[in-house]
Amino acid sequence: MLHPLIKRHSLQFIRTFHSTNVKFSAQSIIKRKSLNDIRQLYNSNTKISVLTAHDYISGKIANDSDVDMILVGDSLAMVALGYEDTNEIPFDEFLYHCRAVSRGTTKSFLIADLPFGSYESSISKAIESSVQLISKGRANAIKLEGGKEIAPTIKSLTQVGIPVMAHIGLTPQRSNSLGGFKVQGNTGDSAFDIYQDALEVQKAGAFAVVLEAIPAKIGKFITENLSIPTIGIGAGPDTSGQVLVQADLLNLTNSEINPKFVKKYLNGYKLSIDAIGEYINDVKSQKFPELGIHTYKIKDDHYENFIKKVDELKNKK
């Protein structure tokens, strides 16, 4: 039996989701990748690239780089807003950032996290939060953390046409109960629990599942025994795809925390400091702005007219 809230608003929810996807709405001008595109990548054994974004600029950078999927992850709480952990960000503040990312995203499939406190208390709460992220945040899908215990919520969301990406293994929102940010599934029993979680979220209708901070062998085994894509972050090279936090990849935060699974492709923080330092020096030495290069012109007769009016104004005083 469908949840009462689903029954009452199912048509509204379906229309809301469809309006974000060009395949279902002729009115949509956003020609993003669809679930079919992601599935085709998976079926062809093509690795799926996923990158986080937290505002218009980072969304546009990821989008213009042709990444397959962009995730508005709750990691933005720490890397963009300076919170101590991901659980501190209020839903409305997260939705604000989702909307900003969506404005820079025209090609990549857009997924939004359900932040802590926006879905755990009830299925109704999860539905309401998901609808907000899709209708106002213009996401194409949502991601939520948890395994078998969250499977009923995943099922309810997918029943009304809201695509769900699951997230198991190390789930940052639950790091306090997991003993911190530690590798998961490194014992036989814990690895089996994660495998069961993977089977349950797949059965519930998740279109993909994030595997975080688990042994590479377990990531490989789970990937080979599912029929949906696995997106790894610290789960080895044999998952269906990979996800990284953009600020980590570009090293924009210069954080002392360096997870083992992060590869830094650019020292963005140092490059930015160096560039700004050069700007400061140019200002102080009067190398910037350069007359005729960074400045605008006014015709001589207009300037003379301006001076004439200024003189007239002075003579009246």
Secondary structure, 3 states (H helix, E strand, C coil): CCCHHHHHHHHHHHHHHHCCCCCCCCCCCCCCCCHHHHHHHHHCCCCEEEEECCCHHHHHHHHHCCCCEEEECCCHHHHCCCCCCHHHCCHHHHHHHHHHHHHCCCCCEEEEECCCCCCCCCHHHHHHHHHHHHHCCCCCEEEEEECHHHHHHHHHHHHCCCCEEEEEECCHHHCCCCCCCCCCCCCHHHHHHHHHHHHHHHHHCCCEEEEECCCHHHHHHHHHCCCCCEEEECCCCCCCEEEECHHHHCCCCCCCCCCCCCCCCCCHHHHHHHHHHHHHHHHHCCCCCCCCCCCCCCCHHHHHHHHHHHHHHHHHC
